[in-house]
């Protein structure tokens, strides 16, 4: 069985994105975001290799994959390990990926 591990920075990212949508678009949109995040997480748990390795290759981060959150301009950045989906960041597409830090294990 595959489990999901959220790194502290990814938890902060999630909290900040939900707060942003709640304040700028309202509680209903923020709730839809929470559901979309959960759906995306379930997709990763059922098929961890589904994400694109392209960004990880571009940034030189071995094993880093991305998976877009449907309906929102953001993606999970994660690393697949045996039995684990390690979510390292939740990144908005408005940010330049080259300037975003990915915490080490």
C-alpha positions in Angstrom: 0.0 0.0 0.0 1.3 3.4 -1.0 1.2 6.2 1.6 1.5 10.0 1.2 4.0 12.0 3.1 3.7 15.8 3.2 6.9 17.7 3.9 6.5 20.7 6.1 7.0 23.2 3.3 4.3 21.4 1.2 1.9 21.7 4.2 2.7 25.5 4.4 2.1 25.8 0.6 -1.2 24.1 0.9 -2.4 26.2 3.8 -1.3 29.4 2.0 -3.1 28.5 -1.2 -6.3 27.6 0.5 -6.2 30.8 2.5 -5.5 32.8 -0.6 -8.5 31.3 -2.4 -10.7 31.8 0.6 -9.8 35.5 0.9 -9.8 36.3 -2.8 -12.5 34.0 -4.3 -14.6 33.0 -1.3 -15.1 29.9 0.9 -16.9 27.9 -1.8 -13.9 28.2 -4.2 -11.5 27.3 -1.4 -13.5 24.2 -0.5 -13.4 23.1 -4.2 -9.7 23.6 -4.1 -9.4 21.3 -1.0 -11.5 18.7 -2.9 -9.3 19.0 -6.0 -6.1 18.6 -3.9 -7.5 15.5 -2.3 -8.5 14.1 -5.7 -5.1 14.7 -7.1 -3.5 13.1 -4.1 -5.6 10.0 -4.5 -4.5 9.9 -8.2 -0.9 9.9 -7.1 -1.5 7.2 -4.5 -3.1 5.0 -7.1 -0.4 5.5 -9.7 2.7 7.3 -8.4 4.5 7.3 -11.7 1.7 9.3 -13.4 3.4 12.7 -12.9 5.8 14.3 -15.4 9.5 14.0 -14.7 10.3 17.0 -17.0 10.7 19.7 -14.4 12.9 17.5 -12.2 15.1 16.9 -15.2 15.2 20.6 -16.1 16.1 21.5 -12.5 18.5 18.6 -12.1 16.5 17.1 -9.2 16.6 13.3 -9.5 13.1 11.7 -9.2 11.2 14.9 -8.9 7.8 14.7 -10.7 4.9 17.1 -11.0 1.1 16.6 -11.2 -1.3 19.4 -12.0 -4.3 20.1 -9.8 -7.3 20.1 -12.0 -9.2 23.4 -12.2 -6.4 25.4 -10.5 -3.1 26.8 -11.7 -0.9 24.8 -9.4 0.9 21.4 -9.2 2.2 19.0 -6.7 5.9 18.5 -6.8 6.7 15.1 -5.4 9.2 12.2 -5.4 8.1 8.6 -5.8 9.8 6.1 -3.4 8.9 2.5 -2.7 5.5 2.6 -1.0 5.6 6.4 -0.6 4.5 9.5 -2.5 6.7 12.3 -0.9 5.0 15.6 -1.6 7.7 18.2 -1.4 5.9 21.3 -2.6 2.5 22.6 -3.8 3.5 25.3 -6.4 1.4 27.9 -8.1 2.0 28.2 -11.8 2.4 31.9 -11.4 5.9 31.3 -9.9 9.2 30.8 -11.7 10.1 27.2 -11.0 13.9 27.9 -11.1 13.6 30.1 -8.1 11.7 27.7 -5.9 13.5 25.6 -3.4 12.9 21.9 -2.9 13.8 20.8 0.6 16.3 17.9 0.9 15.2 14.7 2.5 
